[in-house]
Amino acid sequence: MKLKQLGSNMTVLTLNNGTEVLFSYETPVAGFSGTSYDYTYFRTDQKWSKTTTRHVNKYLNGQDAAILGQWEINEMVS
């Protein structure tokens, strides 16, 4: 695993399988999964603060993202 600080209270955890998970504060809220030819960005279905929403939007940078249940994202990192 690899941890990278992207900004204030905004961190990306890269798992051993290559999946990235964005944390806003201490909560996993978005990420990226896949290979170079088949990939998917994802974001939580949970409504969070304006700051967390800003973190997610900055991370996704306009990419279409699948909506996952918060529990699914939590499972990725547990």
Residue pairs with C-beta under 8 A, 6 or more apart in sequence:
1 13
1 14
1 15
1 16
2 13
2 14
3 11
3 12
3 13
3 14
4 11
4 12
4 14
5 11
6 12
6 22
6 58
6 59
7 55
7 58
9 24
9 25
9 51
9 55
10 22
10 23
10 24
10 55
10 58
10 59
11 22
11 23
12 20
12 21
12 22
12 23
12 31
12 59
13 20
13 21
13 23
13 28
13 77
14 20
15 21
15 76
15 77
18 33
18 34
18 35
19 31
19 32
19 33
19 76
20 31
20 32
20 33
21 28
21 30
21 31
21 73
21 76
21 77
22 28
22 29
22 30
22 31
22 55
22 56
22 59
23 29
24 48
24 51
24 52
24 55
24 56
25 52
27 48
27 52
28 44
28 73
28 74
28 76
28 77
29 43
29 44
29 46
29 48
29 52
29 55
29 56
29 73
30 41
30 42
30 43
30 44
30 55
30 56
30 59
30 60
30 65
30 73
31 41
31 42
31 73
31 76
32 39
32 40
32 41
32 42
33 39
33 40
33 42
34 40
40 65
40 66
41 60
41 63
41 64
41 65
41 66
42 65
42 66
42 67
42 68
42 73
43 56
43 60
43 65
43 66
43 67
43 68
44 56
44 67
44 68
44 69
44 70
44 73
45 67
45 68
45 69
45 70
46 70
